[in-house]
Amino acid sequence: MLRLVLLVALLAPPGLILAYRFIPPPVTPLMLIRAAQGHGLQRDWVPFAAMAPALARSVIAAEDNLFCRQALGFDFGALREQFRAWQAGDRPRGASTITMQTAKNLLLWPGRDPLRKAVEAWLTPQVALLWPRQRVLEVYLNIVEFGPGVYGAEAAAQSFFNKPAARLTAQEAALLAAVLPSPLTWSAAEPTPSLRQRAAIIERRVGQLGPLLDCAAPG
């Protein structure tokens, strides 16, 4: 019996990840947690081609500049820097990639406990190997939290700008990317001066990344 349980525990996540390469995930743990907290659930899955290209570019510029070049979904250079910081007694700031965040958002609970981080590290290369990079972006941009109870590009575009995700401007896309670190406290609909400044930095960075954004090109 124990062997069966262990076998299921090992094979179920890769099976789900492989299935989600082709079908939209119906719900995520964070969505259920937020709904239980009273935030509701606004979500409308759209394909990558139905999102303004500026959104994927803005998210890469804000969250993970090297996304299109990473092996196995990790930024090994950033991980080495964080390890050195830890050895020096400094507090590591984290080296989370878009692929890591996708694995976490898709299958795991929120938080920073060591167990969750360990499982996230196990799931991340599976996502990176089983999905093309544009699928990672597509899933991430459909399940990520943009506001209280608001998930994905389409729901965010409709909720905050009264338009479909396909019609987001570069400025609006940058504002959505800017709220990702703290979507429960920052609002793309009512941005503070500091949030607008953060979004402006993201817009400039998009223009600087050039070929590093090639995997986000539609097609």
C-alpha positions in Angstrom: 0.0 0.0 0.0 2.8 2.4 0.9 4.5 1.7 -2.4 1.3 2.5 -4.2 0.9 5.8 -2.4 4.5 6.7 -3.1 4.1 5.8 -6.8 1.0 8.0 -7.1 2.7 10.8 -5.3 5.6 10.6 -7.8 3.6 10.1 -11.0 0.5 12.4 -10.4 2.3 15.8 -10.7 4.1 14.9 -14.0 0.8 13.5 -15.3 -1.0 16.7 -14.5 1.7 18.8 -15.9 1.7 16.8 -19.2 -2.1 17.1 -19.3 -2.0 20.9 -18.7 0.3 21.3 -21.7 -2.8 20.8 -23.8 -5.8 21.7 -21.6 -6.5 24.8 -19.4 -6.1 24.1 -15.7 -9.6 24.3 -14.2 -8.5 25.9 -10.8 -5.4 26.4 -8.7 -4.8 26.0 -5.0 -4.4 29.8 -4.6 -7.7 30.4 -6.3 -9.5 28.1 -3.8 -7.7 29.7 -0.8 -8.6 33.2 -1.9 -12.2 32.2 -2.5 -12.4 30.8 1.0 -11.0 34.1 2.3 -13.9 35.9 0.5 -12.1 37.4 -2.5 -14.2 35.6 -5.1 -12.9 34.2 -8.4 -12.8 36.2 -11.6 -11.1 34.3 -14.5 -11.6 33.9 -18.2 -9.0 31.7 -20.0 -7.7 33.1 -23.3 -5.0 31.7 -25.6 -1.7 33.4 -25.8 -2.5 34.8 -29.2 -5.5 36.6 -27.6 -3.2 38.6 -25.3 -1.5 41.8 -26.3 2.2 41.0 -27.0 3.2 43.8 -24.6 1.9 41.8 -21.6 4.2 38.9 -22.0 7.1 41.2 -22.7 6.3 43.3 -19.6 6.1 40.3 -17.3 9.4 39.0 -18.5 11.0 42.5 -18.0 9.5 42.7 -14.6 9.9 39.2 -13.2 12.5 37.2 -15.1 14.7 38.9 -17.8 16.4 35.6 -18.8 13.2 33.5 -19.1 13.8 32.8 -22.8 17.3 31.6 -22.2 17.0 29.4 -19.1 17.8 25.7 -18.8 15.3 23.6 -16.8 13.4 26.7 -15.7 16.1 28.0 -13.3 18.3 31.0 -13.3 21.4 29.3 -12.1 23.4 32.5 -12.0 20.9 34.1 -9.7 20.8 31.0 -7.6 24.6 31.1 -7.2 24.5 34.7 -6.1 21.8 34.0 -3.5 23.8 31.0 -2.2 26.9 33.3 -1.8 24.7 35.9 0.0 23.5 33.2 2.3 27.1 32.0 3.0 28.1 35.6 3.8 25.3 35.9 6.3 23.0 38.0 4.2 19.4 37.3 3.7 18.8 35.8 0.2 16.3 37.8 -1.8 15.1 34.9 -3.9 15.7 33.9 -7.5 12.3 32.8 -8.6 11.7 32.5 -12.3 8.5 32.6 -14.3 8.7 28.8 -14.7 9.1 28.3 -11.0 6.2 30.7 -10.3 4.1 28.8 -12.8 4.8 25.5 -11.1 4.0 27.0 -7.7 0.8 28.7 -8.8 -0.4 25.7 -10.7 0.0 23.0 -8.1 1.2 24.3 -4.7 0.1 26.4 -1.8 1.4 30.0 -1.2 4.2 30.6 1.3 7.9 30.4 1.8 8.3 27.2 3.9 11.1 24.9 3.0 8.8 22.0 2.0 7.0 24.1 -0.6 10.2 25.4 -2.0 11.6 21.9 -2.3 8.5 20.6 -4.1 8.6 23.7 -6.3 12.2 22.9 -7.2 11.2 19.3 -8.1 8.2 20.5 -10.3 10.0 23.3 -12.1 12.2 21.2 -14.5 9.2 19.0 -15.3 7.3 22.1 -16.5 10.3 23.3 -18.4 10.9 20.0 -20.1 7.3 19.1 -20.9 6.1 22.5 -22.1 7.4 24.9 -24.7 8.2 28.3 -23.3 5.2 30.0 -24.9 3.0 27.5 -23.1 4.6 28.4 -19.8 3.8 32.1 -20.5 0.3 31.2 -21.6 -0.5 29.3 -18.5 1.2 31.7 -16.2 -0.6 34.7 -17.7 -3.9 32.9 -17.3 -3.6 31.8 -13.7 -1.4 34.5 -12.0 -3.1 36.8 -9.4 -3.5 40.4 -10.6 -5.8 41.5 -7.8 -8.0 40.2 -5.0 -9.9 37.4 -6.7 -8.7 38.4 -10.2 -6.7 35.8 -12.1 -5.3 35.9 -15.6 -4.8 38.5 -18.3 -8.4 38.6 -19.6 -10.0 39.1 -16.2 -7.5 41.7 -15.2 -7.9 43.6 -18.5 -11.7 43.6 -18.1 -11.7 44.4 -14.4 -9.1 47.2 -14.4 -9.3 48.7 -17.9 -12.7 47.6 -19.3 -11.2 46.0 -22.4 -10.0 42.6 -23.6 -6.5 41.5 -23.0 -5.8 41.6 -26.7 -6.2 45.4 -26.6 -3.9 46.2 -23.7 -1.5 49.1 -24.3 2.2 48.9 -23.4 1.5 51.2 -20.4 -1.4 49.1 -19.2 0.6 45.9 -19.6 3.4 47.4 -17.6 1.0 48.4 -14.8 -0.3 44.8 -14.7 3.2 43.4 -14.5 4.1 46.0 -11.8 1.5 44.7 -9.4 2.6 41.1 -9.5 4.8 41.2 -6.4 1.8 42.4 -4.2 -1.5 42.0 -6.1 -3.6 42.3 -2.9 -2.3 45.7 -2.0 -1.3 47.3 -5.3 -3.9 48.1 -8.0 -3.4 48.6 -11.7 -6.7 50.5 -11.8 -5.7 53.0 -9.1 -1.9 53.1 -9.3 0.1 55.0 -6.7 2.9 57.3 -7.9 5.5 54.6 -6.9 3.6 51.9 -8.8 3.5 54.2 -11.9 7.2 54.7 -11.5 7.8 50.9 -11.3 5.6 50.5 -14.4 7.7 53.1 -16.3 10.9 51.3 -15.4 9.3 48.0 -16.8 8.4 49.8 -20.0 11.9 51.0 -20.5 13.4 47.6 -19.7 11.2 46.0 -22.4 12.9 48.3 -24.9 16.3 47.3 -23.6 15.9 43.5 -23.6 15.8 43.0 -27.4 16.5 39.4 -28.4 15.9 38.2 -24.8 12.2 38.6 -25.5 12.2 36.4 -28.6 10.2 33.5 -27.1 7.4 35.9 -26.2 6.8 36.8 -29.9 3.3 35.7 -31.1 3.2 32.8 -33.6 
